[in-house]
Amino acid sequence: MVDQNAALGLIDELRVAVPEEVRAAKRINSEGERIIEKAQEEAERIVARAQEQAAFLIDERGLTRAAEDESRRMLARADSDAHEIRRGADEYAVSVLVGLEGDVVRTLQSIKKGIELLDERRAEFERDSAGDVEGDERDDGVVEDEDEVRRPPEPAAR
């Protein structure tokens, strides 16, 4: 069995010691946080200083000026290339349109010839039909024949 007095003595010691240990842990934790904050501030100062030095070195060595010169050359070359591409595209478009115009002109001539041929056939048909009219003529001008029904010719649409 456990000695009751000894156990109570240990409990009293723990009551006294635990709050002191808790306070010590809190102090250690606070100190750690303070150290971390200082380290972060120092790191930020180092990075800022490094950035300033890098900017100084770039300016001092003329890298910025060289980069700007190269940028201007690249833009001028791109403008020139774009102009050439536009000129080539315009020339191609003109050649395609000229070819298309020729095709349209030939097609229009064929259409006109077809209309003229059909007009001639109709006139010939009308001449041939004028002498051979058989059947009764109705009020609407349609001539009925035994074999076919013919309507009067309509004017050519042009």
HUBELGI-V642581 format. One record per backbone hydrogen bond with DSSP energy under -1.0 kcal/mol. NH is the residue of the N-H (numbers start at 1). CO is the residue of the C=O. E is the energy in kcal/mol with one decimal. If there is no record, write none. Layout:
BEGIN
nh	co	e
NH	CO	E
NH	CO	E
END
This chain:
BEGIN
nh	co	e
7	3	-2.3
8	4	-2.4
9	5	-2.0
10	6	-2.1
11	7	-2.2
12	8	-2.1
13	9	-2.1
14	10	-2.5
15	11	-2.3
16	12	-1.6
17	13	-2.9
18	14	-3.1
21	17	-2.3
22	18	-2.7
23	19	-2.5
24	20	-2.1
25	21	-2.4
26	22	-2.3
27	23	-2.1
28	24	-2.4
29	25	-2.6
30	26	-2.6
31	27	-2.4
32	28	-2.3
33	29	-2.3
34	30	-2.3
35	31	-2.2
36	32	-2.2
37	33	-2.4
38	34	-2.2
39	35	-2.3
40	36	-2.4
41	37	-2.5
42	38	-2.4
43	39	-2.4
44	40	-2.5
45	41	-2.1
46	42	-2.3
47	43	-2.5
48	44	-2.4
49	45	-2.3
50	46	-2.4
51	47	-2.4
52	48	-2.2
53	49	-2.3
54	50	-2.5
55	51	-2.5
56	52	-2.3
57	53	-2.6
58	54	-2.5
59	55	-2.4
60	56	-2.8
61	57	-2.2
63	58	-1.5
66	62	-2.5
67	63	-2.5
68	64	-2.4
69	65	-2.4
70	66	-2.5
71	67	-2.2
72	68	-2.2
73	69	-2.2
74	70	-2.5
75	71	-2.3
76	72	-2.3
77	73	-2.4
78	74	-2.5
79	75	-2.5
80	76	-2.3
81	77	-2.6
82	78	-2.5
83	79	-2.2
84	80	-2.3
85	81	-2.5
86	82	-2.6
87	83	-2.6
88	84	-2.6
89	85	-2.6
90	86	-2.5
91	87	-2.4
92	88	-2.4
93	89	-2.5
94	90	-2.5
95	91	-2.3
96	92	-2.5
97	93	-2.6
98	94	-2.7
99	95	-2.1
100	96	-2.4
101	97	-2.6
102	98	-2.2
103	99	-2.1
104	100	-2.7
105	101	-2.7
106	102	-2.5
107	103	-2.5
108	104	-2.8
109	105	-2.5
110	106	-2.3
111	107	-2.3
112	108	-2.6
113	109	-2.5
114	110	-2.4
115	111	-2.5
116	112	-2.6
117	113	-2.6
118	114	-2.5
119	115	-2.6
120	116	-2.5
121	117	-2.6
122	118	-2.5
123	119	-2.6
124	120	-2.7
125	121	-3.0
126	122	-3.0
127	123	-2.4
128	124	-2.7
129	125	-2.8
130	126	-1.8
138	142	-1.7
141	138	-1.4
143	150	-1.4
144	136	-1.8
145	148	-2.0
150	143	-1.8
END
